[in-house]
Amino acid sequence: MKFNHLRRFVAVAERGSMRSAARELGIPQPVITRSIQELERELGVQLFERSINGIVLTPIAEKILRRAKVMETEMERTLEEVDQYKGKEVGTLTIGLSSGAHVGILPKVLAPFRKRYPKVRIKVVEGLFPKLETDIRDGIIELYVGPIPRERFGADLTVDLLFENQRIIVGRQGHPLSQATSIMDLKDAQWVATPVMMDSENEVNAIYTAVDMPPPNIVAQASSGLSILSIVASSDLLAPLPHLWSDFISSTKFACIIPIKQTTFSPPICVARQSRLLLSPPGQFFTDLVHRVAVNHKRSLVSSVESGGTLPPPL
């Protein structure tokens, strides 16, 4: 089985036509067609069917596509590491980041990473663990930074705990509950849930359960930071967000942190990757930078305690 055949198969599957795949790869369409035909003969199965919208994957091809993407990713990573060994520090680092990691961690590691690896392209995929889990476990995403429910840890993942994930509660500027100091004050609030856990409503339910309150009124769900902020800024809905959002929220004019005194916790912030695959040199350097940010974050929490705040339980 030739690597080029797999690469062309993936391109056709993602683009939905031979012509678009040929244009993307910069090769003649007949070459794409021959590659698909040779791959079908070698595997003994049909890979595509025609439909009114073009060509679509057959059921068996959908299974092959997942493995082909993994093989393509690993081959590209191998070739990049060979170039890096030769002193050519080029390639692509694909990372998955939760919204909290986007605003609280990425800005602190991007500059030193770019200084060390100026020719390495960073491909950032935003999402929480449930959304990105398959690509993380398959190694298509080289590393993930964000919250992971502890029940989702597994032998196929290498997971490093960075720090406990303390929540803040966020509402729009001028929210009627903007001066609330107790969760009891939020009994009539409406909420937008975020799917950190498989059951996204638990993110909000846990806040109320901690003080023996009835279930909250959850009226929306969002899976990205932009969606959450858009909903919060344009309504009276509240959202539970990671403590990593604090500086960003404090610097904006469209949202505020509700000054609740009780401390609530969410799944911990982690770095995760596929256990069987070694990190590339850029991936390892990025991970080292993330750990440095985590150390500084924990120090800031200690300073908060010394100033009268609260400290999360030890890792």
C-alpha positions as CSV (number, residue, x, y, z in Angstrom):
1,M,0.0,0.0,0.0
2,K,1.5,3.3,-1.1
3,F,1.5,6.3,1.1
4,N,0.6,8.6,-1.8
5,H,-2.5,6.4,-2.5
6,L,-3.7,6.9,1.1
7,R,-2.9,10.6,1.0
8,R,-5.0,11.0,-2.2
9,F,-7.8,8.9,-0.7
10,V,-8.0,11.2,2.3
11,A,-8.0,14.3,0.1
12,V,-10.9,13.0,-2.0
13,A,-12.8,12.0,1.1
14,E,-12.4,15.4,2.7
15,R,-13.0,17.5,-0.4
16,G,-15.9,15.4,-1.8
17,S,-14.6,15.2,-5.4
18,M,-11.6,14.1,-7.4
19,R,-11.3,17.5,-9.0
20,S,-11.1,19.3,-5.7
21,A,-8.6,16.8,-4.3
22,A,-6.5,17.2,-7.4
23,R,-6.6,21.0,-7.1
24,E,-5.6,20.8,-3.4
25,L,-2.7,18.4,-4.0
26,G,-1.6,20.2,-7.2
27,I,-1.6,17.1,-9.4
28,P,-3.7,16.1,-12.4
29,Q,-7.1,14.6,-11.8
30,P,-6.4,11.4,-13.7
31,V,-3.6,10.7,-11.2
32,I,-6.1,10.9,-8.4
33,T,-8.5,8.6,-10.2
34,R,-5.8,6.0,-10.9
35,S,-4.7,6.1,-7.2
36,I,-8.2,5.5,-6.0
37,Q,-8.7,2.6,-8.4
38,E,-5.4,1.0,-7.5
39,L,-6.2,1.3,-3.8
40,E,-9.7,-0.2,-4.3
41,R,-8.1,-3.2,-6.2
42,E,-5.5,-3.7,-3.5
43,L,-8.1,-3.6,-0.7
44,G,-10.8,-5.4,-2.6
45,V,-13.5,-3.0,-1.7
46,Q,-15.3,0.0,-3.2
47,L,-14.3,3.2,-1.5
48,F,-16.7,5.8,-3.1
49,E,-20.3,5.9,-4.4
50,R,-21.9,8.6,-6.5
51,S,-24.7,10.7,-5.2
52,I,-26.6,13.8,-6.2
53,N,-24.1,15.8,-4.2
54,G,-21.0,14.2,-5.7
55,I,-19.2,11.2,-4.4
56,V,-19.5,9.8,-0.9
57,L,-17.7,7.3,1.2
58,T,-19.0,3.7,1.4
59,P,-19.5,2.3,4.9
60,I,-16.2,0.4,4.8
61,A,-14.4,3.4,3.5
62,E,-15.5,5.5,6.5
63,K,-13.7,3.0,8.7
64,I,-10.6,3.0,6.5
65,L,-10.5,6.8,6.4
66,R,-10.0,7.1,10.2
67,R,-6.9,4.8,10.0
68,A,-5.7,6.5,6.9
69,K,-5.7,9.8,8.6
70,V,-3.7,8.4,11.5
71,M,-1.2,6.8,9.1
72,E,-0.9,10.1,7.1
73,T,-0.4,12.1,10.3
74,E,2.4,9.7,11.5
75,M,4.1,9.6,8.1
76,E,4.1,13.4,7.9
77,R,5.4,13.7,11.5
78,T,8.2,11.2,10.8
79,L,9.3,13.1,7.7
80,E,9.2,16.4,9.7
81,E,11.3,14.8,12.5
82,V,13.9,13.7,9.9
83,D,14.1,17.3,8.6
84,Q,14.4,18.5,12.2
85,Y,17.2,16.0,12.8
86,K,19.0,17.5,9.8
87,G,18.7,20.9,11.4
88,K,15.6,22.0,9.4
89,E,13.2,23.0,12.2
90,V,10.0,23.0,10.1
91,G,6.7,21.2,10.1
92,T,3.3,21.5,11.8
93,L,2.3,21.1,15.4
94,T,-1.4,20.3,15.9
95,I,-2.7,21.1,19.3
96,G,-6.1,20.9,20.9
97,L,-7.0,23.7,23.3
98,S,-10.0,24.3,25.5
99,S,-11.4,27.8,25.5
100,G,-9.8,28.4,28.9
101,A,-6.4,27.2,27.6
102,H,-6.8,29.5,24.7
103,V,-7.2,32.7,26.8
104,G,-5.2,31.7,29.9
105,I,-2.2,29.6,28.5
106,L,-1.7,30.1,24.8
107,P,-0.8,33.8,25.0
108,K,1.9,33.0,27.5
109,V,3.6,30.2,25.5
110,L,3.2,31.5,21.9
111,A,6.0,34.0,21.9
112,P,8.7,31.8,23.4
113,F,7.6,28.9,21.1
114,R,7.8,31.1,18.0
115,K,11.2,32.3,19.1
116,R,12.5,28.7,19.4
117,Y,10.6,27.3,16.4
118,P,10.0,30.2,14.0
119,K,9.4,27.9,11.0
120,V,7.0,25.4,12.7
121,R,3.4,26.1,11.9
122,I,1.0,25.7,14.9
123,K,-2.4,24.3,14.0
124,V,-4.8,25.1,16.9
125,V,-8.0,23.1,17.2
126,E,-10.4,24.6,19.7
127,G,-12.7,22.3,21.7
128,L,-13.3,20.5,24.9
129,F,-12.1,16.9,25.5
130,P,-15.4,15.1,24.5
131,K,-15.4,16.9,21.1
132,L,-11.7,16.2,20.4
133,E,-11.3,12.9,22.2
134,T,-11.2,10.6,19.1
135,D,-8.5,12.7,17.4
136,I,-6.4,12.9,20.6
137,R,-6.6,9.1,21.1
138,D,-5.6,8.5,17.5
139,G,-2.7,11.0,17.6
140,I,-4.1,13.3,14.9
141,I,-4.0,16.0,17.6
142,E,-0.5,15.7,19.0
143,L,-1.3,17.1,22.4
144,Y,-4.3,18.6,24.2
145,V,-4.4,21.2,27.0
146,G,-7.6,21.6,28.9
147,P,-10.0,20.0,31.4
148,I,-10.5,16.2,31.3
149,P,-13.0,14.3,33.4
150,R,-11.1,11.8,35.5
151,E,-13.3,9.0,34.4
152,R,-12.0,9.6,30.8
153,F,-8.4,8.8,31.7
154,G,-7.2,5.6,30.1
155,A,-4.2,3.5,29.3
156,D,-4.0,4.8,25.8
157,L,-3.6,8.4,27.1
158,T,-0.6,10.0,28.8
159,V,-2.2,12.6,31.1
160,D,-0.2,15.1,33.2
161,L,-2.3,17.1,35.7
162,L,-1.4,20.7,35.7
163,F,-3.6,22.2,38.4
164,E,-7.1,21.9,39.8
165,N,-9.7,23.8,37.8
166,Q,-11.4,26.4,39.9
167,R,-14.6,27.9,38.5
168,I,-15.6,31.5,38.2
169,I,-19.2,32.6,37.4
170,V,-19.6,35.1,34.6
171,G,-22.4,37.3,33.5
172,R,-22.9,40.4,31.3
173,Q,-21.9,43.9,32.5
174,G,-24.7,45.3,34.5
175,H,-26.3,41.9,35.2
176,P,-29.0,42.1,37.9
177,L,-26.9,39.5,39.9
178,S,-23.5,41.2,39.3
179,Q,-23.1,41.9,43.0
180,A,-24.2,38.4,44.3
181,T,-21.8,37.0,46.9
182,S,-23.5,33.6,47.5
183,I,-24.6,30.7,45.3
184,M,-27.9,31.0,47.2
185,D,-28.3,34.4,45.5
186,L,-28.3,32.6,42.1
187,K,-31.3,30.3,42.8
188,D,-33.4,31.9,40.1
189,A,-30.6,32.4,37.6
190,Q,-30.7,31.0,34.0
191,W,-27.5,29.3,32.8
192,V,-25.6,28.3,29.7
193,A,-23.9,24.9,30.1
194,T,-20.5,23.9,28.7
195,P,-19.7,20.3,27.8
196,V,-16.5,19.7,29.8
197,M,-17.9,16.4,30.9
198,M,-19.9,13.9,28.9
199,D,-23.0,15.2,30.7
200,S,-22.6,18.9,30.2
201,E,-25.3,19.9,32.6
202,N,-23.2,18.6,35.5
203,E,-20.9,21.6,35.1
204,V,-23.8,23.8,36.4
205,N,-25.5,21.2,38.5
206,A,-22.4,20.7,40.6
207,I,-22.5,24.4,41.6
208,Y,-25.9,24.0,43.1
209,T,-25.4,20.5,44.5
210,A,-22.5,21.8,46.6
211,V,-24.9,23.9,48.7
212,D,-27.9,21.5,48.5
213,M,-29.9,23.7,46.1
214,P,-32.5,22.4,43.7
215,P,-31.3,21.8,40.0
216,P,-30.5,25.0,38.1
217,N,-32.4,26.4,35.2
218,I,-30.2,25.5,32.1
219,V,-31.6,27.1,29.0
220,A,-28.6,26.9,26.5
221,Q,-25.5,24.9,25.8
222,A,-22.3,26.1,24.0
223,S,-19.2,24.3,23.0
224,S,-16.8,27.2,22.2
225,G,-15.5,30.2,24.0
226,L,-16.9,32.6,21.4
227,S,-20.4,31.0,21.7
228,I,-20.3,31.3,25.5
229,L,-19.2,34.9,25.5
230,S,-21.7,35.8,22.8
231,I,-24.6,34.3,24.8
232,V,-23.5,35.8,28.1
233,A,-22.9,39.3,26.7
234,S,-26.3,39.4,24.9
235,S,-28.5,37.9,27.6
236,D,-29.0,37.5,31.4
237,L,-27.7,33.9,31.2
238,L,-24.7,33.0,33.5
239,A,-21.9,30.7,32.6
240,P,-19.4,28.7,34.7
241,L,-15.9,29.2,33.3
242,P,-12.4,28.1,34.3
243,H,-10.4,30.4,36.6
244,L,-8.0,30.8,33.6
245,W,-10.6,33.2,32.1
246,S,-10.3,35.7,35.0
247,D,-7.7,38.1,33.6
248,F,-9.5,38.1,30.2
249,I,-13.0,38.7,31.6
250,S,-11.6,41.5,33.9
251,S,-10.2,43.3,30.9
252,T,-13.4,43.3,28.9
253,K,-16.3,45.6,29.0
254,F,-19.0,43.1,28.0
255,A,-18.8,40.6,30.9
256,C,-18.0,40.5,34.6
257,I,-17.2,38.0,37.2
258,I,-19.9,37.4,39.8
259,P,-18.1,37.7,43.2
260,I,-19.4,34.4,44.7
261,K,-17.4,33.5,47.8
262,Q,-17.9,29.8,47.6
263,T,-15.2,27.9,45.7
264,T,-16.4,25.3,43.2
265,F,-14.3,22.9,41.1
266,S,-14.4,21.4,37.7
267,P,-12.3,18.6,36.0
268,P,-8.6,19.5,36.4
269,I,-6.6,21.2,33.7
270,C,-4.3,18.6,32.0
271,V,-1.9,18.0,29.2
272,A,-2.8,14.8,27.3
273,R,-1.5,12.9,24.4
274,Q,-1.6,9.4,22.8
275,S,0.6,7.1,24.9
276,R,2.1,5.1,22.0
277,L,3.3,8.1,20.1
278,L,6.4,10.1,21.1
279,L,6.1,13.9,21.1
280,S,7.9,15.7,18.3
281,P,10.6,18.1,19.5
282,P,8.3,21.1,18.9
283,G,5.5,19.3,20.8
284,Q,7.8,18.5,23.7
285,F,9.0,22.1,23.9
286,F,5.4,23.4,23.8
287,T,4.5,21.0,26.6
288,D,7.4,22.2,28.7
289,L,6.2,25.8,28.2
290,V,2.7,24.8,29.3
291,H,4.1,23.3,32.5
292,R,5.9,26.5,33.3
293,V,2.7,28.4,33.0
294,A,1.0,25.9,35.3
295,V,3.7,26.5,37.9
296,N,3.2,30.2,37.8
297,H,-0.6,29.8,38.0
298,K,-0.3,27.7,41.1
299,R,2.0,30.3,42.7
300,S,-0.6,32.9,41.9
301,L,-3.2,30.8,43.7
302,V,-0.9,30.6,46.8
303,S,-0.6,34.4,46.7
304,S,-4.4,34.5,46.6
305,V,-4.6,32.5,49.8
306,E,-2.1,34.8,51.5
307,S,-4.4,37.7,50.5
308,G,-7.4,36.1,52.0
309,G,-8.6,33.9,49.1
310,T,-9.0,30.2,48.8
311,L,-6.7,27.5,47.5
312,P,-7.8,24.4,45.5
313,P,-7.1,21.0,47.1
314,P,-3.6,19.5,46.2
315,L,-3.2,17.6,42.9
